[in-house]
Amino acid sequence: MLTNDIMDYYSILGVSQYAKYREIKAAYRRLALKYHPDRNSSPFSETTIKIINAAFEVLSDRDKRRQYDEKATSNNISHKKKIKLNRTHLLLLMLIVVIQFILILVIPVVMMNTRMLT
């Protein structure tokens, strides 16, 4: 999945982002035959075929596919920004832990050693 907001239709159909219409159609037909509720008795087959149909509907139409790709790209970019922000917070947290370690353990040990020497 790309993010919580958008499904990765390429992964659902098992095709590349650069797949041609024929590849998309072939993948759709293969999955539709496998998961169609008339052929598959799984309780999840109805939901699965709906997802497969949605993926094919978007990826088989040029305009819908272009819009989907644009939205997916913008969601991936914003997701990467969130990851960078989280890394920054992690680095700050690590810095605080190191400073606390120095204040709590290192300084008292140094103070004790200097008292022993005098």
Secondary structure, DSSP 8 states (H G I E B T S, - for coil): ---SSS--HHHHHT--TT--HHHHHHHHHHHHHHH-TTT---TTHHHHHHHHHHHHHHHTSHHHHHHHHHHHHHHHHHHHHHHHHHHHHHHHHHHHHHHHHIIIIIHHHHHHHHHHH-
